[in-house]
Structures are given as structure tokens and as C-alpha cells.
Amino acid sequence: MMKNLLISSLIILLLVGCFATSDKRIVENAKKSTVPEGVGAASTLSKAEFDKYYKVSQSFYDLYLKPSGFNGAMLVAKHGQVVFEKYSGFKTFENKDSLDMNTPFHLASVSKTFTGMAVCKLWEDGKLNIDDEVSKYLDGFNYPGVTIKTLLNHRSGLPNYVHVMEEKGWDGQHGVTNQDVLNFLIQNKSRLSVGRPDRSFTYCNTNYALLALIIEKVSGVRYNEFLKKTFFEPIGMTNTFVFSPEMQETVLPSYDWRNHKEPFTYLDIVYGDKNIYSTARDLLKWDIALSSGNLFKPETLAAAYSGYSFEKKGVKNYGLGWRLYLYPDNRKIIYHNGWWHGNNTVFTRLVDDSATVIILGNKYNRRIYDAKKLFTAFGNYDGNIAADE
């Protein structure tokens, strides 16, 4: 399976290389475009502002997504107001049923933003301390020095279950659960390569599978129920949910770049690191709720949006469930990307410029990560910064 994914990735990289360009093309192409009749200014924007953001978003779509066979949803907002929204392609290539604004996509690692903020909510409410060791919450966990914070900011040193369980002989005929991940770590410690806690940043899905278990232990309810009651329902995210195995035949399928349906695998049961489904409109609600100041205390958000890894030079960093670009003038981009099977996702929040870029796809397409080229339309950002899945 991993070999096929690598081959597909190489082919996609070769294909998208044919479309390589600079973000200057977006601006030049936007100058030639017009805003369709009936598409008007949002309430907080002047017509000139609305037209500018609409045109540059349409230009990006025309230059990057459309030529690449994009199948998914794209939404751009300014001050919480939608300035561009596009749904392209099919829910299923077999039935040719069109995607729409109510179609939930697998968010892949964008799910980590919810897991991270769920832990932060429990922390804010005094139900846990992120500096506590994980062993305080998960019975049998035998990795001293690993704290909740090092899980959140990917500095735990733990191995990635997505790779290591198969390497160490897990039977792929049996689905892996979050408890299986924990048990595997406990039982196979002597066979695993483990880094020193808090020494360096290493992106690792295991961290968020364990955080989901901690959420359940502390809250006393299942992960999906906690997110539903804490975030989804209060915010009005009516098309957002956590996947469970019985939904396998009803959730939106994903496809490789050749339109071949991606099968479910033994890794598809684990949640916390992935497995939240949502829409572009619901993610905008999530962004607005986080920005409103009503969902979290300022100090909690400051901790979540702070960088914790400075071993390498540059603007890239990671907070508590969020990827970050931290600029020398104190501006920051708060975001997360995702990839799982044929799903590619981007959720970017240009907080200093009150702009949001959301792109969700269920057909493998690395062009989705070129969303960064839109940043320069909203502020003085480098449009060539590298993407992270």
C-alpha cells in the first residue's frame, strides 16, 4: 500500500510540474476577469474590496485547481464573509452525483485542530494540566517524560503508529483502534525507536491518537460526543461529525488521481489524528468561533498559537494542534493541512488580515496545497513557502 502511494505521489508531482508558475500570474489573470452578475459585496466589505478578493480567488482556481482536475470545495472569506465559493466535481465518480455546500469531506489531519482545542478546553476548565505526564491519564503508559504538551506540539519522541505497527508485524486484517495504539506502545517499547521527549519536533499521528484517549478519560464521554457537545452543536456545525466504522458505506469516498476509489484499510478506525468529516462552510464557522473571543480565553488561544520548536531556522513552527508561520514582525499564519488516502485538505487562517482559505478535496491532488499562493492577495506574505501535509 505504501509503495503504491509513493508511486502515485511521484506521478502527481511530475504532472503538476507542468503547471508550475509564480503567484504573479494570479494577479495578472485576475485583472482580466469580471465578477459574475448577481455576485455582490459582503456586508462588511465595499464592492471594490469584494471584487478584488473574488477575482484573485477565481484566478487562483482557474490557474491551479481547474487544470489539475480538482474535485472538491474551495471557500475564501474576509472578515468572516464569504468572497468566493466553488464546488467542483462529484461525490462519487461511479454515479456522477455533484458535490455541494452540504457535502462533508474527510478532513484528514485538519482534524488535529479540533483534538488540540478539545484538550485546551479541558485545560482551560481545570480538568487537566498539559504539563502533566501522559502516564497520569493513560494506565500502563511507560514512556517517562512524555507530557500532554509534547503530544500536542509533536515533541513526544514517540514513533508513528501509521508506519511502525505494520513494520513490527501488526496483522493488517484487523483494524487498529486507539486503544490498540496505546497497547502496542506499552507492549513493544523495547522494540521501538523512541526519541527523547521534548528534544525536537517530529510530526507524529500517534500523539493525537493518544490525545483522543485522554479526552475520553478526562471528560468521561466518547471523543465524538465531547466534540459534538463542546464544539459542533454550539457553533452550528451541522454537517460535521466523527467517523465510525458503521458509516463506511455512507461517508464521502475518496479517489486516487486516476479516479479509482481508495479502499478503507486497517488504519481507518483511529481518530483524533484524523477521521473528522466537515464542510467548507462549517470550517468557516469554526474559524469565526475561534476568532470571536467567546469560545476560549485569550491566554488559552495564545498558548495554542505559540511556537514550541525552534531547533531549525525559519518561520515554520507548530503550536498546540496548529501549524504556524511565525514572521519576524510578529505576524502569523495559523493553519493545518491534511492528507489521507485520496483526501487533500487546507485550512488556513490569516489572522492579522482576517482572511480564511479553505480547500477540501476527495480526489488526490497536490495542487490543493498551492493555496499558499493566495496569501499575497491579503497581506505581505511569501507565496512560495513550503506546504506541509
PyMOL commands that set and color helices and strands:
alter all, ss='L'
color gray80, all
select helices_A, chain A and resi 2-17+24-32+47-68+108-124+134-136+148-152+161-167+178-187+189-191+205-219+223-235+245-247+280-292+298-304+351-353+366-377
alter helices_A, ss='H'
color red, helices_A
select strands_A, chain A and resi 72-78+81-88+90-92+97-98+105-106+241-242+276-278+316-318+323-326+332-340+343-350+355-361
alter strands_A, ss='S'
color yellow, strands_A
deselect
rebuild
show_as cartoon
